[in-house]
Amino acid sequence: MSKTLKLFAAAGLLAALGACANEPAEEEFVVIDPEPISQEPVYTGKYK
């Protein structure tokens, strides 16, 4: 094999290894309870 072909093969191998090495970690799934939009009215009597 010529030196140029070996150089391109080595560069391709390094690029493939570099692309596969940075696999993202497993994402964390977080559930947050939403706050109520408004408060329920409280019964305080007929007239107040």
Gaussian input, Z-matrix of N, CA and C with variables (Angstrom, degrees):
# hf/3-21g

backbone

0 1
 N
 C     1     B1
 C     2     B2     1     A1
 N     3     B3     2     A2     1     D1
 C     4     B4     3     A3     2     D2
 C     5     B5     4     A4     3     D3
 N     6     B6     5     A5     4     D4
 C     7     B7     6     A6     5     D5
 C     8     B8     7     A7     6     D6
 N     9     B9     8     A8     7     D7
 C    10    B10     9     A9     8     D8
 C    11    B11    10    A10     9     D9
 N    12    B12    11    A11    10    D10
 C    13    B13    12    A12    11    D11
 C    14    B14    13    A13    12    D12
 N    15    B15    14    A14    13    D13
 C    16    B16    15    A15    14    D14
 C    17    B17    16    A16    15    D15
 N    18    B18    17    A17    16    D16
 C    19    B19    18    A18    17    D17
 C    20    B20    19    A19    18    D18
 N    21    B21    20    A20    19    D19
 C    22    B22    21    A21    20    D20
 C    23    B23    22    A22    21    D21
 N    24    B24    23    A23    22    D22
 C    25    B25    24    A24    23    D23
 C    26    B26    25    A25    24    D24
 N    27    B27    26    A26    25    D25
 C    28    B28    27    A27    26    D26
 C    29    B29    28    A28    27    D27
 N    30    B30    29    A29    28    D28
 C    31    B31    30    A30    29    D29
 C    32    B32    31    A31    30    D30
 N    33    B33    32    A32    31    D31
 C    34    B34    33    A33    32    D32
 C    35    B35    34    A34    33    D33
 N    36    B36    35    A35    34    D34
 C    37    B37    36    A36    35    D35
 C    38    B38    37    A37    36    D36
 N    39    B39    38    A38    37    D37
 C    40    B40    39    A39    38    D38
 C    41    B41    40    A40    39    D39
 N    42    B42    41    A41    40    D40
 C    43    B43    42    A42    41    D41
 C    44    B44    43    A43    42    D42
 N    45    B45    44    A44    43    D43
 C    46    B46    45    A45    44    D44
 C    47    B47    46    A46    45    D45
 N    48    B48    47    A47    46    D46
 C    49    B49    48    A48    47    D47
 C    50    B50    49    A49    48    D48
 N    51    B51    50    A50    49    D49
 C    52    B52    51    A51    50    D50
 C    53    B53    52    A52    51    D51
 N    54    B54    53    A53    52    D52
 C    55    B55    54    A54    53    D53
 C    56    B56    55    A55    54    D54
 N    57    B57    56    A56    55    D55
 C    58    B58    57    A57    56    D56
 C    59    B59    58    A58    57    D57
 N    60    B60    59    A59    58    D58
 C    61    B61    60    A60    59    D59
 C    62    B62    61    A61    60    D60
 N    63    B63    62    A62    61    D61
 C    64    B64    63    A63    62    D62
 C    65    B65    64    A64    63    D63
 N    66    B66    65    A65    64    D64
 C    67    B67    66    A66    65    D65
 C    68    B68    67    A67    66    D66
 N    69    B69    68    A68    67    D67
 C    70    B70    69    A69    68    D68
 C    71    B71    70    A70    69    D69
 N    72    B72    71    A71    70    D70
 C    73    B73    72    A72    71    D71
 C    74    B74    73    A73    72    D72
 N    75    B75    74    A74    73    D73
 C    76    B76    75    A75    74    D74
 C    77    B77    76    A76    75    D75
 N    78    B78    77    A77    76    D76
 C    79    B79    78    A78    77    D77
 C    80    B80    79    A79    78    D78
 N    81    B81    80    A80    79    D79
 C    82    B82    81    A81    80    D80
 C    83    B83    82    A82    81    D81
 N    84    B84    83    A83    82    D82
 C    85    B85    84    A84    83    D83
 C    86    B86    85    A85    84    D84
 N    87    B87    86    A86    85    D85
 C    88    B88    87    A87    86    D86
 C    89    B89    88    A88    87    D87
 N    90    B90    89    A89    88    D88
 C    91    B91    90    A90    89    D89
 C    92    B92    91    A91    90    D90
 N    93    B93    92    A92    91    D91
 C    94    B94    93    A93    92    D92
 C    95    B95    94    A94    93    D93
 N    96    B96    95    A95    94    D94
 C    97    B97    96    A96    95    D95
 C    98    B98    97    A97    96    D96
 N    99    B99    98    A98    97    D97
 C   100   B100    99    A99    98    D98
 C   101   B101   100   A100    99    D99
 N   102   B102   101   A101   100   D100
 C   103   B103   102   A102   101   D101
 C   104   B104   103   A103   102   D102
 N   105   B105   104   A104   103   D103
 C   106   B106   105   A105   104   D104
 C   107   B107   106   A106   105   D105
 N   108   B108   107   A107   106   D106
 C   109   B109   108   A108   107   D107
 C   110   B110   109   A109   108   D108
 N   111   B111   110   A110   109   D109
 C   112   B112   111   A111   110   D110
 C   113   B113   112   A112   111   D111
 N   114   B114   113   A113   112   D112
 C   115   B115   114   A114   113   D113
 C   116   B116   115   A115   114   D114
 N   117   B117   116   A116   115   D115
 C   118   B118   117   A117   116   D116
 C   119   B119   118   A118   117   D117
 N   120   B120   119   A119   118   D118
 C   121   B121   120   A120   119   D119
 C   122   B122   121   A121   120   D120
 N   123   B123   122   A122   121   D121
 C   124   B124   123   A123   122   D122
 C   125   B125   124   A124   123   D123
 N   126   B126   125   A125   124   D124
 C   127   B127   126   A126   125   D125
 C   128   B128   127   A127   126   D126
 N   129   B129   128   A128   127   D127
 C   130   B130   129   A129   128   D128
 C   131   B131   130   A130   129   D129
 N   132   B132   131   A131   130   D130
 C   133   B133   132   A132   131   D131
 C   134   B134   133   A133   132   D132
 N   135   B135   134   A134   133   D133
 C   136   B136   135   A135   134   D134
 C   137   B137   136   A136   135   D135
 N   138   B138   137   A137   136   D136
 C   139   B139   138   A138   137   D137
 C   140   B140   139   A139   138   D138
 N   141   B141   140   A140   139   D139
 C   142   B142   141   A141   140   D140
 C   143   B143   142   A142   141   D141

   B1=1.4477
   B2=1.5279
   B3=1.2834
   B4=1.4579
   B5=1.5223
   B6=1.2951
   B7=1.4676
   B8=1.5224
   B9=1.3206
   B10=1.4678
   B11=1.5245
   B12=1.3274
   B13=1.4571
   B14=1.5305
   B15=1.3206
   B16=1.4587
   B17=1.5320
   B18=1.3310
   B19=1.4567
   B20=1.5258
   B21=1.3415
   B22=1.4674
   B23=1.5243
   B24=1.3253
   B25=1.4620
   B26=1.5273
   B27=1.3236
   B28=1.4648
   B29=1.5262
   B30=1.3364
   B31=1.4584
   B32=1.5315
   B33=1.3128
   B34=1.4621
   B35=1.5166
   B36=1.3411
   B37=1.4607
   B38=1.5249
   B39=1.3251
   B40=1.4625
   B41=1.5267
   B42=1.3237
   B43=1.4690
   B44=1.5292
   B45=1.3348
   B46=1.4652
   B47=1.5202
   B48=1.3062
   B49=1.4640
   B50=1.5267
   B51=1.3055
   B52=1.4594
   B53=1.5227
   B54=1.3177
   B55=1.4682
   B56=1.5259
   B57=1.3114
   B58=1.4631
   B59=1.5251
   B60=1.3120
   B61=1.4630
   B62=1.5182
   B63=1.3167
   B64=1.4650
   B65=1.5215
   B66=1.3252
   B67=1.4567
   B68=1.5225
   B69=1.3314
   B70=1.4655
   B71=1.5285
   B72=1.3288
   B73=1.4583
   B74=1.5241
   B75=1.3106
   B76=1.4603
   B77=1.5256
   B78=1.3195
   B79=1.4626
   B80=1.5233
   B81=1.3179
   B82=1.4519
   B83=1.5194
   B84=1.3371
   B85=1.4594
   B86=1.5212
   B87=1.3280
   B88=1.4603
   B89=1.5185
   B90=1.3414
   B91=1.4603
   B92=1.5212
   B93=1.3170
   B94=1.4566
   B95=1.5212
   B96=1.3477
   B97=1.4677
   B98=1.5216
   B99=1.3371
   B100=1.4630
   B101=1.5231
   B102=1.3160
   B103=1.4631
   B104=1.5265
   B105=1.3320
   B106=1.4741
   B107=1.5335
   B108=1.3222
   B109=1.4580
   B110=1.5265
   B111=1.3295
   B112=1.4669
   B113=1.5230
   B114=1.3219
   B115=1.4598
   B116=1.5272
   B117=1.3219
   B118=1.4591
   B119=1.5282
   B120=1.3310
   B121=1.4738
   B122=1.5286
   B123=1.3101
   B124=1.4641
   B125=1.5223
   B126=1.3347
   B127=1.4681
   B128=1.5179
   B129=1.3241
   B130=1.4722
   B131=1.5303
   B132=1.2888
   B133=1.4663
   B134=1.5196
   B135=1.3421
   B136=1.4528
   B137=1.5186
   B138=1.3129
   B139=1.4645
   B140=1.5401
   B141=1.2618
   B142=1.4504
   B143=1.5077
   A1=109.01
   A2=115.08
   A3=118.77
   A4=110.65
   A5=117.19
   A6=121.93
   A7=111.09
   A8=116.49
   A9=120.40
   A10=110.83
   A11=116.54
   A12=120.86
   A13=110.46
   A14=117.61
   A15=121.59
   A16=110.58
   A17=116.40
   A18=120.74
   A19=110.87
   A20=116.75
   A21=120.18
   A22=111.59
   A23=117.87
   A24=121.20
   A25=110.32
   A26=117.01
   A27=120.65
   A28=110.78
   A29=116.97
   A30=120.24
   A31=110.57
   A32=117.47
   A33=121.30
   A34=112.11
   A35=116.34
   A36=120.45
   A37=110.50
   A38=116.97
   A39=120.39
   A40=111.74
   A41=117.28
   A42=120.39
   A43=110.83
   A44=116.84
   A45=120.41
   A46=110.56
   A47=117.80
   A48=120.68
   A49=111.10
   A50=116.49
   A51=120.19
   A52=112.22
   A53=116.84
   A54=120.69
   A55=111.18
   A56=117.03
   A57=120.71
   A58=112.58
   A59=118.45
   A60=121.12
   A61=112.62
   A62=119.30
   A63=121.93
   A64=112.17
   A65=117.07
   A66=119.59
   A67=108.70
   A68=118.23
   A69=119.40
   A70=110.64
   A71=116.29
   A72=121.39
   A73=109.00
   A74=115.63
   A75=119.91
   A76=109.23
   A77=116.58
   A78=121.03
   A79=110.58
   A80=115.40
   A81=121.26
   A82=108.99
   A83=116.88
   A84=122.40
   A85=108.06
   A86=117.36
   A87=122.65
   A88=108.58
   A89=116.54
   A90=122.36
   A91=107.75
   A92=116.81
   A93=122.19
   A94=108.00
   A95=115.92
   A96=119.98
   A97=108.92
   A98=117.98
   A99=119.61
   A100=111.26
   A101=115.79
   A102=120.81
   A103=108.70
   A104=117.94
   A105=119.12
   A106=110.44
   A107=115.63
   A108=120.75
   A109=110.61
   A110=117.71
   A111=120.95
   A112=108.31
   A113=115.86
   A114=121.25
   A115=109.63
   A116=115.27
   A117=120.50
   A118=108.73
   A119=119.34
   A120=119.72
   A121=110.44
   A122=115.99
   A123=121.66
   A124=107.87
   A125=116.10
   A126=120.44
   A127=109.08
   A128=116.85
   A129=121.16
   A130=111.41
   A131=118.94
   A132=121.55
   A133=109.41
   A134=115.65
   A135=119.83
   A136=111.82
   A137=117.74
   A138=121.42
   A139=107.97
   A140=115.60
   A141=117.98
   A142=110.00
   D1=146.69
   D2=179.55
   D3=-79.27
   D4=161.99
   D5=-178.90
   D6=-63.10
   D7=-36.98
   D8=-179.42
   D9=-64.94
   D10=-43.43
   D11=179.80
   D12=-64.67
   D13=-41.28
   D14=177.53
   D15=-63.48
   D16=-39.25
   D17=179.68
   D18=-64.30
   D19=-45.47
   D20=178.53
   D21=-65.92
   D22=-36.91
   D23=178.36
   D24=-65.88
   D25=-42.27
   D26=179.01
   D27=-66.82
   D28=-40.75
   D29=179.08
   D30=-65.10
   D31=-39.95
   D32=178.00
   D33=-65.50
   D34=-39.37
   D35=178.18
   D36=-65.17
   D37=-43.53
   D38=178.37
   D39=-64.59
   D40=-38.62
   D41=178.49
   D42=-65.73
   D43=-40.23
   D44=179.44
   D45=-66.80
   D46=-41.48
   D47=178.34
   D48=-66.34
   D49=-39.14
   D50=178.94
   D51=-65.95
   D52=-36.27
   D53=179.91
   D54=-70.46
   D55=-34.13
   D56=-177.74
   D57=-84.82
   D58=-19.07
   D59=-174.43
   D60=-73.92
   D61=-26.49
   D62=-174.87
   D63=-97.69
   D64=50.63
   D65=177.19
   D66=-70.04
   D67=133.04
   D68=-178.35
   D69=-67.62
   D70=147.97
   D71=176.71
   D72=-69.07
   D73=160.76
   D74=-179.90
   D75=-63.67
   D76=130.68
   D77=-176.63
   D78=-73.38
   D79=143.02
   D80=179.29
   D81=-90.16
   D82=131.80
   D83=-177.99
   D84=-98.96
   D85=116.60
   D86=-176.66
   D87=-117.72
   D88=130.13
   D89=177.65
   D90=-111.44
   D91=125.66
   D92=179.76
   D93=-117.44
   D94=127.73
   D95=178.04
   D96=-71.49
   D97=126.98
   D98=179.60
   D99=-72.27
   D100=148.15
   D101=177.66
   D102=-77.27
   D103=148.23
   D104=178.79
   D105=-63.95
   D106=144.58
   D107=-178.23
   D108=-69.96
   D109=-42.44
   D110=178.05
   D111=-142.82
   D112=159.47
   D113=179.69
   D114=-82.93
   D115=148.05
   D116=174.47
   D117=-70.07
   D118=137.73
   D119=177.58
   D120=-66.39
   D121=141.81
   D122=-179.10
   D123=-100.37
   D124=134.11
   D125=179.23
   D126=-72.58
   D127=121.66
   D128=-178.42
   D129=-117.24
   D130=7.06
   D131=-178.31
   D132=116.10
   D133=172.08
   D134=-176.44
   D135=-70.30
   D136=-45.62
   D137=-178.14
   D138=-123.19
   D139=137.27
   D140=177.79
   D141=-146.80

